[in-house]
Amino acid sequence: MTHKNIVSTAFRLVKPGSFEKVEIHHTLNERDVEVVPYLASVCHADLRYFTGNRRKKAIEEKLPMALFHEGLGIVESSLHPDFNKGDRVVIVPSIPGYVLNNTSRKACCTNCQNGGHPNYCLNGEFLGSGYDGIGQSNLVIGGDNLVLVPEEIDDNIAILTELCSVSLCAINQVENLLLTKEGKVAVFGDGPVGYLTATALHYIYEIAKENLLVFGAIPEKIAQFESFAMTALVEDFDFESESGVHTVFECTGGKFSSSAINQSIDLIAREGTLVLMGVSEELVPINTRDILEKGIRLKGSSRSTTDEFRKLMKAFKNKEYQQALQRLIPEKSYSIKTTEDLTKAMNDAAAHKSWRKTNLSFDWDQ
């Protein structure tokens, strides 16, 4: 099969606060697809690199690189049988080693050989995390890391796929418990990750409002959940007096991780499951004594797989789910033609940490 050389224009972050326009060269191999990204969404991880709020060692190891892992693109050329020029696709950023190297799971790492999830592949890469991400004109990626977007799904909904998929992946860790529809499920975190986890629990997994508890710290944010969940401010709630909560999702991260995890431990029933989703740069002290005493299962969940992306393409057709997701959609996106445009957009996103997402519309013709 003929291979194709691809030249891509990338806006690489070379140091915190500074982008540089560079050319990078790709080879389009068998089962690869050339995608032109046109819309990206800014994640807190992108902002941590841009503002320098990651560990110094991590920044030194991973820069320079093109940022962003939440994005949509148009297929420019394809050596994969499932994709054709002009297809609109959502990009799955967690690339297992067997896709990256066009081989089999059996020829990959021990985790893949033992049937592990692709997002935990030992030989994998993740876009915008030490590996050039979506902030480039011509992304070359294995077709197994792309999902077609149905015509009836708007860009503003489709761009939320990656963030929603992280919630789905975490929920799937305890799917058997959730399928019973018995008892209560709680979510800690009133930001976008908490919101998308709670909406998925209600609209996809059909957890009833009276059995879905959401805890937050900011009244204006927690009010966004009230149409489909029971809500409370963490400072006003007696966690030890609540009963019947068998599963908790911690979606806070950062400096609030410790308090959210320990409040979850107080809240959760014996032999319940606590799923950790929030990311912290520091070690987090937790109440291990009560974890042992209550027999709590502690489960970490990070990133997601193509399976969650495909499931969301079906779930997004639910109009009520779409309406709930609209609350995260910004009124406009930033038009990105130059590194100066991108720097301004990132500075704005860092300075005004809105509850709504920050979207970037790329114009690569300049």
FENZIJO-V126274 format. One record per pair of residues at least 4 apart in sequence whose C-alpha atoms are under 7 Angstrom apart, sorted by the first residue. I is the first residue (numbers start at 1). J is the second residue. Records with the same first field share a line. If there is no record, write none. Layout:
BEGIN
I = J + J
END
This chain:
BEGIN
1 = 30
3 = 27 + 28 + 29
4 = 27 + 28
5 = 26 + 27 + 28
6 = 25 + 26 + 27 + 28
7 = 23 + 24 + 25 + 26
8 = 23 + 24 + 25 + 136 + 137 + 138
9 = 21 + 22 + 23 + 24 + 136 + 137
10 = 21 + 22 + 23 + 24 + 66 + 135 + 136 + 137
11 = 19 + 20 + 21 + 22 + 66 + 135 + 136 + 339
12 = 19 + 20 + 21 + 64 + 65 + 66 + 67
13 = 18 + 19 + 20 + 63 + 64 + 65 + 66 + 67
14 = 18 + 19 + 20 + 63 + 64 + 65
15 = 63 + 64
16 = 49 + 50 + 51 + 52
17 = 50 + 51
19 = 339 + 343
20 = 339
21 = 339
26 = 140
28 = 32 + 33 + 140
29 = 79
30 = 79 + 80
31 = 79 + 80 + 142 + 143
32 = 78 + 79 + 80 + 140 + 141 + 142 + 143
33 = 75 + 77 + 78 + 79 + 80 + 140 + 141 + 142 + 143
34 = 75 + 76 + 77 + 78 + 138 + 139 + 140 + 141
35 = 73 + 74 + 75 + 76 + 138 + 139 + 140
36 = 73 + 74 + 75 + 76 + 137 + 138 + 139
37 = 71 + 72 + 73 + 74 + 134 + 137
38 = 72 + 73 + 361 + 362
39 = 71 + 72 + 73 + 359 + 360 + 361 + 362
40 = 68 + 70 + 71 + 72 + 359 + 360 + 361
41 = 70 + 71 + 159 + 357 + 358 + 359 + 360
42 = 46 + 68 + 357 + 358 + 359
43 = 47
44 = 48
45 = 49
46 = 50 + 67 + 68
47 = 51 + 350
48 = 52 + 53 + 54
49 = 53 + 54 + 59
54 = 58 + 59 + 281
55 = 59
56 = 60
57 = 61
58 = 62
59 = 63
62 = 129 + 130
63 = 130
65 = 128 + 130 + 131 + 132
66 = 128 + 132 + 133 + 134 + 135 + 136
67 = 128 + 132 + 133 + 134 + 135
68 = 127 + 128 + 133 + 134 + 135
69 = 93 + 127 + 128 + 133 + 134
70 = 159 + 162
71 = 90 + 91 + 134 + 159
72 = 89 + 90 + 91 + 159
73 = 88 + 89 + 90
74 = 86 + 87 + 88 + 89
75 = 84 + 85 + 86 + 87 + 88
76 = 85 + 86
77 = 84 + 85
78 = 83 + 84 + 85
80 = 143
83 = 87
88 = 148 + 149
89 = 146 + 147 + 148 + 149
90 = 146 + 147 + 148 + 149
91 = 145 + 146 + 147
92 = 145 + 146 + 306
93 = 126 + 127
94 = 119 + 125 + 126 + 127 + 304 + 305
95 = 99 + 100 + 124 + 125 + 126 + 145
96 = 100 + 118 + 119 + 121 + 123 + 124 + 125
97 = 101 + 108 + 121 + 123 + 124
98 = 102 + 103 + 104 + 105 + 108
99 = 103 + 142 + 144
100 = 142
103 = 107
104 = 108
105 = 112 + 113
106 = 112 + 113
108 = 112 + 113
109 = 113 + 121 + 122 + 123
110 = 114
111 = 115 + 116 + 121 + 122
112 = 116 + 118 + 121
116 = 120
118 = 305
119 = 303 + 304 + 305
125 = 131
126 = 131
127 = 131 + 132 + 133 + 134
128 = 132 + 133
134 = 139
137 = 364
141 = 145
145 = 306
147 = 309 + 310
149 = 153 + 313
153 = 157 + 158
154 = 158
155 = 159
156 = 329
160 = 164
161 = 165 + 309 + 312
162 = 166
164 = 168 + 196
165 = 169 + 304 + 308 + 309
166 = 170 + 302 + 303 + 304
167 = 171 + 196 + 197
168 = 172 + 200 + 308
169 = 173 + 304 + 308
170 = 301
171 = 175
174 = 178
175 = 179
176 = 180
181 = 207
183 = 211 + 244 + 245 + 246
184 = 211 + 212 + 244 + 245 + 246
185 = 211 + 212 + 213 + 245 + 246 + 247 + 248
186 = 212 + 213 + 214 + 245 + 247 + 248 + 249
187 = 194 + 198 + 213 + 214 + 215 + 248 + 249 + 250
188 = 194 + 214 + 215 + 216 + 249 + 250 + 251 + 252 + 260
189 = 194 + 215 + 216 + 250 + 251 + 252
190 = 194 + 195 + 215 + 216 + 221 + 222
191 = 195 + 355
192 = 196 + 355
193 = 197 + 251
194 = 198 + 251
195 = 199
196 = 200
197 = 201
198 = 202
199 = 203
200 = 204 + 205
201 = 205 + 206 + 207
202 = 206 + 207 + 208 + 228
203 = 321
204 = 315
207 = 211 + 212
208 = 212
209 = 228 + 229 + 230
210 = 229 + 230
212 = 229 + 230
213 = 229 + 230 + 231
214 = 229 + 230 + 231 + 232
215 = 231 + 232 + 233 + 234
216 = 222 + 232 + 233 + 234
217 = 233 + 234
218 = 222
219 = 223
222 = 231
225 = 229
226 = 230 + 231
232 = 237
233 = 237
239 = 263 + 266 + 267
240 = 266 + 267
242 = 267
243 = 269
244 = 269
245 = 267 + 268 + 269
246 = 268 + 269 + 272 + 273
247 = 268 + 272 + 273 + 274
248 = 264 + 268 + 273 + 274 + 275
249 = 274 + 275 + 276
250 = 260 + 261 + 275 + 276 + 277 + 278
251 = 276 + 277 + 278
252 = 256 + 257 + 278
253 = 257 + 278 + 279 + 280
254 = 279 + 280 + 281
256 = 260
257 = 261 + 278 + 284
258 = 262 + 284 + 285 + 286
259 = 263
260 = 264
261 = 265 + 286
262 = 266 + 286 + 287
263 = 267
264 = 268
265 = 290 + 291
268 = 272
270 = 294 + 295 + 296
271 = 294 + 295 + 296 + 297
272 = 296 + 297
273 = 296 + 297 + 298
274 = 296 + 297 + 298 + 299
275 = 298 + 299 + 300 + 301
276 = 299 + 300 + 301
277 = 300 + 301 + 302
287 = 291
288 = 292
289 = 293
290 = 294
291 = 295 + 296
292 = 296
304 = 308
305 = 309
306 = 310
307 = 311
308 = 312
309 = 313
311 = 315
312 = 316
316 = 321 + 322
318 = 322
319 = 323
320 = 324
321 = 325
322 = 326
328 = 355 + 356 + 357
329 = 356 + 357
330 = 356 + 357 + 358
333 = 358 + 359 + 360 + 361
334 = 345 + 359 + 360 + 361
335 = 360 + 361 + 362
336 = 341 + 342 + 360 + 361 + 362 + 363
337 = 341 + 362 + 363 + 364 + 366
338 = 342
339 = 343
340 = 344
341 = 345
342 = 346
343 = 347
344 = 348
345 = 349
346 = 350
347 = 351
348 = 352
349 = 353 + 358
END
